[in-house]
């Protein structure tokens, strides 16, 4: 699986975990040069508190386009630290 935005591969993994229709990529699969920590956080009732990354590629920024659960609730322990995408990031096989 690949996560692509602005013609760059953001993450590349042989396997992802699908939760609520979103592909969660393992942390080691990220091309970290494109990720900048955001201050945004949201709360999911069953997964816990999500943190976000801004994606920066070729001089363009996609604010809060990736999220992850650094310390999820027990029901979501399998995605701890894994990263999911939205806001125009393409997920392809």
FENKA-V878770 format. One record per residue. N is the residue number from 0. PSI is psi in whole degrees, -180 to 180 (999 if undefined). NEAR is the number of other C-alpha atoms within 8 Angstrom. Layout:
BEGIN
N,PSI,NEAR + N,PSI,NEAR
END
This chain:
BEGIN
0,144,10 + 1,143,12 + 2,124,13 + 3,136,13 + 4,138,11 + 5,40,6 + 6,21,5 + 7,144,7 + 8,118,10 + 9,-34,12 + 10,148,11 + 11,114,11 + 12,144,10 + 13,-27,5 + 14,145,6 + 15,168,10 + 16,125,8 + 17,122,8 + 18,128,7 + 19,36,4 + 20,2,5 + 21,139,8 + 22,121,11 + 23,121,13 + 24,140,15 + 25,146,11 + 26,-37,8 + 27,-15,4 + 28,-8,9 + 29,142,10 + 30,89,9 + 31,-20,6 + 32,-17,4 + 33,-4,9 + 34,132,10 + 35,127,8 + 36,133,7 + 37,160,10 + 38,-13,6 + 39,141,7 + 40,146,8 + 41,166,7 + 42,129,8 + 43,137,8 + 44,-31,5 + 45,-18,7 + 46,-29,12 + 47,-153,11 + 48,124,12 + 49,142,13 + 50,161,13 + 51,158,14 + 52,143,13 + 53,143,14 + 54,129,13 + 55,116,11 + 56,129,10 + 57,43,5 + 58,2,5 + 59,148,6 + 60,138,8 + 61,96,9 + 62,131,8 + 63,40,11 + 64,-5,14 + 65,146,12 + 66,160,12 + 67,163,12 + 68,100,15 + 69,-35,9 + 70,75,9 + 71,164,14 + 72,163,9 + 73,-32,6 + 74,-19,8 + 75,20,10 + 76,-28,9 + 77,-15,5 + 78,15,10 + 79,120,11 + 80,-11,10 + 81,151,11 + 82,133,12 + 83,163,11 + 84,158,12 + 85,-159,8 + 86,48,6 + 87,0,6 + 88,125,10 + 89,137,9 + 90,118,9 + 91,158,7 + 92,999,4
END
